[in-house]
Structure formats: structure tokens, C-alpha cells
Amino acid sequence: MSVVENEQLFLDLTVFDGLSDTRVDALKDAGYLDSEGENTDKAEAYIKSFVDSRADEVIMTLEELGSYFKDKGRVMYRAGLKSLMAMEVVLEHLAKRMVIKRKRSGDYIKRNGINTP
């Protein structure tokens, strides 16, 4: 799969907004969705793998820059992502894992034990 195809699959499985019936059927046929349209274990493993494969670069870049808002393009580039939406979803997943912190302003920073619990 190409980078764009990988990102699209990731977004389809996490955002799941506005998917055509044809795309939903294709995801079911591939084993990513069950008969009720819920993510299968295969889908959850793909999502985790997608986020994990980008986590180190995102964290290192946030540490270098100090904040996501300082240079969004650089964070995306280093993470190997083309879509801003995919970048935002990856950041949300990392924030849920308590690896990075989402500030009230919507910015993301690396947790370091001083500014974050």
C-alpha cells in the first residue's frame, strides 16, 4: 500500500465519517469491519501499528520544537504523513496514551514530568 492508501485506511477506521457503502463493504470483505460496521481486532491492530510506527518521530519532533503549533508541517513530514487529518488523529491517540499532552489551546507538547503529570 502507498502512504496515501495507508493513511486513508487509518482514517476510514478511526474517523469513519462519510464512507460510501462500497467502501464499507470493501472494509468488511477485508476483515476490518464486522457485520455491524464495528472495528474488528484486525482493524484495532492496524490502528495501533499505524500510530506506533509514527510515535517516536512525533515525540522527538515535539521535543525539538517545543510544540506542535510551532511547525505542524515539520511534525507531519517527520512522521511520514501527508494528511493533516491523519496527523491530528495520531496526536489524539498519543495523547490518550499519555505520551504527549494536549493543551487547552489545542496545541500538543511532549510530556516531560515537569509541565505535565
SVG drawing of the C-alpha trace seen along z (x, -y; Angstrom):
<svg xmlns="http://www.w3.org/2000/svg" viewBox="-25 -28 40 39">
<polyline fill="none" stroke="black" stroke-width="0.4" points="0.0,0.0 1.2,-3.5 1.5,-6.2 -1.8,-7.8 -3.6,-4.4 -2.3,-3.6 -3.4,-7.0 -6.8,-6.6 -7.3,-3.2 -6.3,-4.6 -8.8,-7.5 -11.5,-5.2 -11.1,-3.0 -10.8,-5.8 -12.9,-8.7 -15.5,-6.6 -17.3,-9.7 -19.0,-9.8 -17.8,-6.4 -19.7,-5.1 -21.5,-1.8 -18.9,-0.4 -16.0,-1.4 -17.8,0.1 -18.3,3.3 -14.7,3.4 -13.6,2.9 -15.9,5.7 -14.6,8.0 -11.0,7.2 -11.9,8.1 -11.6,4.7 -15.3,4.3 -17.7,6.8 -21.3,7.3 -22.4,4.4 -19.8,2.0 -17.7,2.1 -13.9,2.4 -12.6,5.9 -9.4,7.0 -7.6,6.7 -8.7,3.0 -7.6,2.2 -4.2,3.9 -3.8,1.8 -4.7,-1.4 -2.2,-0.6 0.5,0.3 -0.1,-2.9 0.2,-5.1 3.2,-3.1 5.1,-3.5 4.9,-7.2 5.1,-7.8 8.9,-8.1 9.3,-10.7 6.3,-12.7 7.6,-12.7 11.2,-13.6 10.0,-16.4 7.7,-17.8 10.7,-17.7 12.8,-19.6 10.2,-22.2 8.5,-22.5 5.1,-22.5 3.0,-21.2 1.8,-24.6 5.3,-25.9 5.7,-23.9 2.9,-21.5 4.4,-20.7 7.7,-19.6 5.9,-17.2 3.9,-15.8 6.9,-15.4 9.0,-13.7 6.0,-11.4 5.7,-10.5 2.2,-11.8 0.5,-13.6 -2.9,-14.4 -3.4,-17.0 -6.5,-14.9 -4.3,-11.8 -1.8,-13.8 -4.4,-15.1 -5.8,-11.6 -2.3,-10.2 -1.7,-13.1 -5.1,-12.3 -4.1,-8.6 -0.7,-9.6 -2.4,-12.0 -4.8,-9.2 -1.8,-7.1 -0.4,-9.9 2.8,-10.1 2.1,-13.7 -0.2,-16.3 -3.0,-18.2 -3.1,-21.7 -6.3,-23.8 -5.3,-25.8 -5.4,-22.6 -1.6,-22.5 0.4,-19.4 3.6,-19.1 5.8,-16.3 5.2,-15.2 8.4,-15.6 7.3,-15.3 7.8,-19.0 5.0,-20.6 2.8,-17.5 1.9,-14.9"/>
</svg>
